[in-house]
Amino acid sequence: MLTGALHESNIERAELLFRGKVRDVYDLDDSLLLVATDRLSAFDVVLPTPIPGKGRILTEMSNFWFAKTEHLIANHLTHRDVAEVIGDEDAGIIDGRGVIARKTEPLKIEAIVRGYLAGSGWKEYQENGTVCGIPLPEGLQESSRLPEPIFTPSTKAAQGLHDENISFEIACDIVGVDIATKVRDTALTIYNACAEHALERGLILADTKMEFGILPDGEMILIDELLTPDSSRFWDVETYAPGGPQPAFDKQYIRDWLISIGFNKQPPAPEVPPEVVKKTVEKYMEAMRRLTS
């Protein structure tokens, strides 16, 4: 483990509910403590090597986007001071990585919006000319811009299992037509607004994943993280060239490295060499600098 990296947190003044792929979640009775560690998952497999400082970057970027979109939909942030809730000592351990969040019932789907043809969407398009069952024009290339952004939900798999792309109709079966429709419309609105912001800063928001939860009073809000390099593909406008994969400011760099060494996308994942860790940190930091400054 590299010096300065937080692979997992241990907070004495709160009950650990579970450790996700990246976040450790603690119960604070009336709210939750979410700690973004430096763990990184690729192909739904948590890597054994942490990425130093990644948790702070994810937290800062998510908070930036939550503030920028709160006029569109409320989010889980309570804005309570972490140190006041769990004490200075524990807060120091997770400095910059923790937020106090409202409790919700997370929806059992993930909201994915794609503005460009990449990843699993490109694979399906090559086979069927569709993405999540949505027909697309013929002749598109890998990384092509789509005629308009599309909503392509997925299942929300347990740790160690793989999320699966699903159609909007199946999403309706899972969460109901009204909620699925609201998720779709809200996710598209957020994507369009934030993609415009990114473009102004020289970055293309190729696609992104969002999560939503339901408060006890029935209100739907944004939860988890928002528009980070863990949950989104960011490409540089200056180097964008459809017809193949794009250099990315996200964890695609790690995915590409894993593919290059023949990783079978099943645990256990291999240790990540220092030079790959260093490059990943640089990409995350550059994305944060360009998007939030």
N, C-alpha and C positions, 0 to 999 in steps of 0.2 A: 504494500500500500504506500502511496506517495505521501510525503510530509505535507500537512496542511489540508488533506482531504478528509471529508466526513463520510464514511461508508454507511454508518448507521448511528442514530442518536439514541441516547438513554436519558430520559427526563424523569427525575425522581418525584416531582410534584404533580405528575399527571399519569393517568392510566393509559398504557399503550393499547390501542385497539387493533392495529395491524400495520405491517410494513408492506407498502405497495412496491411497484417496480422502482419508483424513485422517492416517493414520499412516505414518511412515517407519520401516522395519524394517532393523536392522543385525545382522550375524552376529558373535557373540562366541565362536565355536567350540562351546563347550558350552552356550550359551544364546543368547537374542536380546535386543537392545535395542529396545524399542518406544517411539517418540517420537510423542506426540499433538500434531500441529501445530495451527495456527489455521485450517487449511483447512476449508471446509464444502462438502458435496455435497448437492444436492437433485435429485430425479428421476434419481439416479445420474450426475449431471454435477457436476464440481468447479467451484465458482465462483472467479473470478479474484480476488475480494476476500476477504482473511482476516478472521476475527472475533477481535479482540484478546483474549487470555486464555482463549479457548475450550479450548485444549489442556490447560491447567492444570485447568480445571473438569472436563473429561472424565476426566482422570487421577484427580483427587481423588474424584469420584463413583464411578468404577469400583472404586477401591481400597476405598471404604466398603462397597459392595455385595458385593465379593469376600469381605471379612472377615465380613459379615453372613450369607453363605450357605455358608461353608466347611464348616459342619457337615452340609450337604446334599450337597455335591460339592466336590472339590478344584479348585483353579484354577491358572493358569499362573504366578502370582507366586512369585519366589524370595526376595524380601525382602532381596536383596543391595543394598548402597549403590551408587548409580549413580556417584558421584564416585570411589569406590574402584576401580571397574572401568574407567572411561574417562578419569579425571583431572578435576581441579577446573575447568580452563578449559572443556572441552567440556561438563561437567556444568552449568556456569554458564549456558551458552547455552540449554540445554534445561531450565532450572531448573523443577521441578515438573511437567514434561511427560513424563518418561521413567521406564520401569520395566525391570528385568531379568526376562525371562520364560523359562520352560522351553520347549524345542523340542518341537513336536508335529507330527503329520500332521493338518492341519485337515480336518474333514469337508466333503464337497462339497454340503452343504445348510445352510441357515440355519434356526434354530428360532424361529418366530414364534408368540407366544401372544396371543390377542385376548380381552379381556373385554368389549369394547364394539364396536359396529358403526361403523367409520370407514374412510376411505381406500379402498384397492382392495377391501377386504371389502364396504364399502357399495355400491360400484359393481357387484360381482358379484351381491350380494343383490338389487339392483334388477332385474337381468337374469334371474336364474335362481332366486332364493330360496335360494341356497347361498353358502357361503364355502369356497373350496378344495374344492368338491364336498360339503361337509358341509351337509345340509339344516337350515334354521333355521325357526322358527315364522313364520307369516304375520303381517303387520301391524306389523313392526318399523320404527322410524324411524331416520334417520341419528343416530348417537351413542347409540342405545338400548343399555342393558346387556343382554348375552346371558344366556340361562338359566344357563349355566355357561361358564367360560373354555374356549376351543377351541385346539387345536394346528394351525397352518396353515403348514407349511413352505414354503420357497421355494428355488429354485436359487441358487447362489452365482456370480454373473456376474463376468467379468473387467471391469476398469475401462473405462468407456466403453460398456458393455453394460448392459442392464436385468435385474435379478432377475425371476424369474417365479414366481408362486404355483403350487404343485403339490399334488397330493393326498398323503395319507399313504401310499397304495399305491405311488405313484411314488417317494417318499422311500425306501421299503423297497427298491425296485429299485436305487436309487443307492447306498445305504450298507449294505443288508442289513436283514432284519427285526429281528434282535436289537438292533442299534445304533439303528435308527430308533425302536424301542419305548422303549429307554432314554432317548434324546434327548427323546421326547415326554413321558414320565413325569417326567423330571427338570425339564424346562422348565416344565411345569404346576405342579410343586411349588414351584419358585422363584418363579414368577409369583404364586401364591396367597399365599406368605409375604410377599413384598415389596409386593404390592398392599395387604395389611393394614397394613404399616408406613406406606406412603404415605397411606392413608386416615386414619390416626391423626394425620397432619400436614396434613390438609385437602386432600390431592391425590388424584385418581383416576388410577390407572395403567391407561390405556385399552388399550394394547397395547405389546408390546416384542419386540425381536429379540435372540437370543442365538446365540453360536457355540461350538462344541465341537471339541476336538482329541483325538487318540489319542497317548499316550506310547509310547515304544519297547516298554514292557512290556505294552502293551495296555490300560492304564487310560484311561478317558475323563475329560477335565477341561474346565472352562470356560476359554475363551481370549478374546482381543481386548478387548472392553469389555462393561460390564454396566450396564443400566438408567440410561443417560445420556440427556440430551435429544436426542442424535444418533440413538439407537437405540430411543427410546420416545416414546409420547404421554402427557403429563401434563396433566390438566385440574383446574381449581379446583372443589372441592366446592360452594363458595358460589354459583358462577355456572353450574353444570352444568344444562343444560336440553335434553333430547333433542328432536329434530325439525330439527336442522341442525348445521353445524360448530360446534365449541367453541373459545373462546379457549384457547390452549395454551402451556405452558411448555417449548417445544421448537422444532425448526426448521420446524414447520408455518407459523410466521409468515413465514419466508423463502419457503416454497413458495407461500403465498397471495399474497405480493408478486409472485413470478414469474408466477403465473397472471394476476394483474391487469394485467400489462404485455404479456400475450400470448406469453410464452416457450413455445417449441415442444418443450421437454424434450430438446433435442439440443444438443451442444456446437457452438460456444462459448457459454458463458453470459455474460450481461451483467455489468458492474460493478454492485456493490450500493451505493446511495447511503448517505452517512454516517448519516442518520436511521434507516434500516432496520438498519444495522449496530449502532447504539447500542441500539435496541429489542431486537434479538436478544441482545446481551450481557446486558441487564437481565433478560430472561426466563431465560437459562441460570443467571445468578447467583442469581435468586430460587428457582429449582428446587433448586439445590445448598443454599442456606441453609435452606430449609424441610425438605428431606429428610434432611440430614446433621447438623443441629444438635441 
